């Protein structure tokens, strides 16, 4: 019975050592102080690329006017492909 108790104490000591080392080297999952820049990102309007369907923030999106409508695109490739296809279907 004494050896089982020593084994449990040894396992518990290893657990404490491992968790302490992990806290030193890994970022904490605790909530951090309020970061205004981070909050702004959550308030941004998301727009959908009509070519590929990907959502991007309105600020990061590339725009093009197609048939009088302002459209938002995730990349230059999507924008160019969409405008080429739209001009062929006129």
C-alpha positions in Angstrom: 0.0 0.0 0.0 2.9 2.4 0.7 4.4 1.9 -2.7 1.0 2.7 -4.3 0.8 6.0 -2.3 4.4 6.9 -3.4 3.5 6.2 -7.0 0.4 8.4 -6.8 2.5 11.2 -5.2 5.2 10.9 -7.8 2.5 11.0 -10.6 1.0 14.1 -9.0 4.4 15.8 -8.7 5.1 15.1 -12.4 1.7 16.5 -13.3 2.4 19.7 -11.4 5.8 20.0 -13.0 4.5 19.4 -16.5 1.6 21.9 -16.0 4.0 24.6 -14.6 6.4 24.2 -17.6 3.5 24.3 -20.0 2.3 27.6 -18.5 5.7 29.1 -19.0 6.0 28.3 -22.7 2.4 28.3 -24.0 0.1 31.3 -24.2 -2.5 31.6 -21.6 -6.1 30.9 -22.5 -7.3 33.5 -20.0 -9.1 36.5 -21.4 -6.8 39.4 -22.2 -7.2 43.1 -21.7 -9.5 44.9 -24.1 -7.8 45.6 -27.4 -9.6 48.3 -29.4 -8.1 47.2 -32.7 -9.2 43.6 -32.2 -12.8 44.9 -31.4 -12.9 46.9 -34.6 -12.3 43.8 -36.6 -15.5 42.3 -35.2 -17.5 45.3 -36.2 -16.5 45.3 -39.9 -18.9 44.5 -42.6 -18.4 41.2 -44.4 -19.1 41.0 -48.1 -19.3 38.0 -50.3 -17.3 37.6 -53.5 -19.8 36.8 -56.3 -17.2 34.8 -58.2 -15.9 32.3 -55.6 -18.4 32.9 -52.7 -15.6 33.7 -50.2 -16.4 36.3 -47.5 -14.0 39.2 -46.9 -14.2 42.4 -45.0 -15.4 45.3 -47.0 -12.2 47.2 -46.2 -10.0 44.4 -47.7 -12.2 43.7 -50.7 -11.4 44.8 -54.2 -14.4 46.5 -56.0 -15.7 46.7 -59.5 -18.7 48.2 -61.0 -20.5 45.6 -63.2 -23.7 46.6 -64.9 -24.2 49.6 -62.6 -23.7 47.5 -59.4 -20.7 47.9 -57.1 -19.4 44.4 -56.4 -16.8 43.2 -53.9 -14.1 40.6 -54.6 -11.6 38.7 -52.5 -8.8 38.9 -55.1 -7.7 40.4 -58.4 -8.1 37.0 -60.1 -11.7 36.7 -59.0 -12.5 40.2 -60.0 -11.0 39.9 -63.4 -12.6 36.5 -64.1 -16.0 37.8 -63.1 -15.8 41.0 -65.1 -14.5 39.0 -68.2 -17.4 36.6 -67.9 -19.9 39.3 -67.3 -18.7 41.2 -70.4 -19.0 38.1 -72.6 -22.7 37.6 -71.6 -23.9 41.0 -72.7 
